[in-house]
């Protein structure tokens, strides 16, 4: 290749334009005391755990300040989309399908090895951000009302549950898992969803449509329903503290994957702090705190988990066996499936 | 332009300007969004309007049905609340002045509890193992089973949440009725029922009209109660707007739905306003026909009066206070989630968590400052405007009224969506000012409606008398008009404070890391798992309010605030 004078000029100009970027990157990479990291996260137990196990060590190390924007995933996501490229969040927490879409939409960054714990993440936790907790979805039911323990997703269609099911609302994490599992066990898939809607329609009438875990537990307390599809983690905490009659099934087809994902925004001014934050979230003390308090299963493999705790979590080979889906297809179809759900199942 | 018109415009200007700056921009965004054809989250906004979203909406039975049912639900809620609010308002008016602050506290304190908690109270009432089923079972009747997840349950929750607003609207009108008029009717031999139908009811119509409009608009845009009590078997337009805007990121369709609901709401408000003018010709000094109530109606009314007084009234009050009792008991409950139904053990843990080193206190102070500032600004803007609307010629008055009601008739989620498009502008303001600007917009419709009804009922002969006795404008304002408006100002002030204090929908879009209000914090917890700390917070708030009232009544004679 010959370099003409003109080409050379362009190259020089180009290099000149790129050169300062090098300094910008270094400037970002060096957090100063007093820098402020803004985290978008759920309230309650989540806020408490990260304050203690992530914020504290981060502030000790860098002298930075951490602020929280609290709220539900939909509000946080809508805001991050409205602020694409000039975010007010540095790190925000999303669900599995939203996080992958956010990367595709240029709202958040794909994960990189700049977060040291990245090397130890399970494969499913490395897409669309950094998975910070598996929260598998399964069938939860009142064992007093079951003629035999539930061992398969198909058991939901056992006539003994007719009229006693609280189906999870779509599109939430639980409702999404329930819809996709229904398709899978009856020979359908993300690209062939009709069978799921047909089979779920067969279960009608529902005792209720539940729209959150708290909502469901209240229904169990009040005898509104006997079976639903929910995060095993939370239901375990509920069963242990409030309602020993509730069982969490381990269906032969597997539990459906659901995951909380930490995402760094595109355009953050605190890149390194954000990466350090996530690394601390993935560290042993924080992962164990989540596991002990709300039975969230770790997404990294380099932990020592006390055996009595491990038996209540989804770890190791079990974590690899969680049923995963093609989330790009799921998110693409969400509006249409929502519309169908509203009419055919909820209405 | 006449002098009268100029004064009218000048009085209206501050409120209209505030709305122009803080509301027109996000509303414009919603308007623009509703006419977009491309629904992607990053679609370029086009200035060429497209009716695509409306076509989709009206071509689909599902959406049309939801719109229609939401409208019916709101009408029924408004009507029933009027029926329940009259006995409560009369009871308040008749309370000895000394006890009136307590009566108001009973009415308003439930508004300090979070909407999630209040809906929970209704769940406990209606659940299969709940209070109603418990009572019927104890009386030997068969159980109803679950009474939840239908329009009745949602209606009940909305009624519980909004009844105080109707009572406030009626209270001011009823207590403004001159005692001499009532004495005259009694001396002419009117029974309690005919006194009500011939005198009190017609004179309370302005209050009823503003109450009906407020209730309709609030009920037709609600979504939290509808979601919790309707179990997704019941759909309201507010729920659809939320789902489209946030879960599907389809702002254009959400905006179109919101606009459709706004049109329905404004239509209803206009209908109420026209009926009011027809029914109350005396306000503008036109001759009125005497109202004859059929004898049978009067007889029936007289017969059911004891039932209303001794059964309906206590039940209404109990219904209002239900969440309070629930909150109090649950704040000591030793369970991990706030939604638990049974009492499992006594603990002070939740109080400890709230009071020691928690962020609740900071959030409480943010909310307090914000609500106080909102109250002051809203009253300062609404009072002159109310005079402009009632006493001066304001060109296009009805249009202005419709414009003023817009923030109320647009589902809050839609305002939030509009705000998201304007986020850069709002984040450029200091965060507190941004929130204040929005909160004032949200409470203005209420303050204006309440104050307008108040100004309508001012006895102008008192001002004439003062003038003839040589009082100048200022003296008339401070010694005649403002004391006359005191109950209305007080009601409007309390409502603005409470509405701002508990606003969460729009605030959660605008909240920043350094400025988290108490409801946003509670809502954030509810988005994950609500702990009984929320009950401890509510209980503390209620105790604080009662203490503040008690202290105030020591320092000043509170009863004067609540009556003319």
Interface residues (C-beta under 8 A of the other chain):
Chain A: X36 X38 X39 X42 X43 X44 X45 X46 X47 X67 X68 X69 X70 X71 X72 X73 X74 X75 X77 X78 X79 X81 X82 X83 X84 X86 X88 X105 X169 X171 X207 X208 X209 X210 X211 X213 X214 X215 X217 X218 X221 X222 X223 X224 X234 X237 X238 X241 X242 X334 X335 X338 X339 X342 X343 X346 X347
Chain B: X41 X42 X62 X120 X123 X124 X127 X128 X129 X130 X146 X148 X149 X227 X228 X231 X232 X233 X235 X242 X243 X245 X246 X247 X248 X249 X250 X335 X336 X337 X338 X339 X340 X341 X342 X344 X417 X420 X421 X423 X424 X427 X508 X509 X511 X512 X513 X514 X516 X520 X521 X522 X523 X524 X525 X526 X527 X528 X529 X530 X531
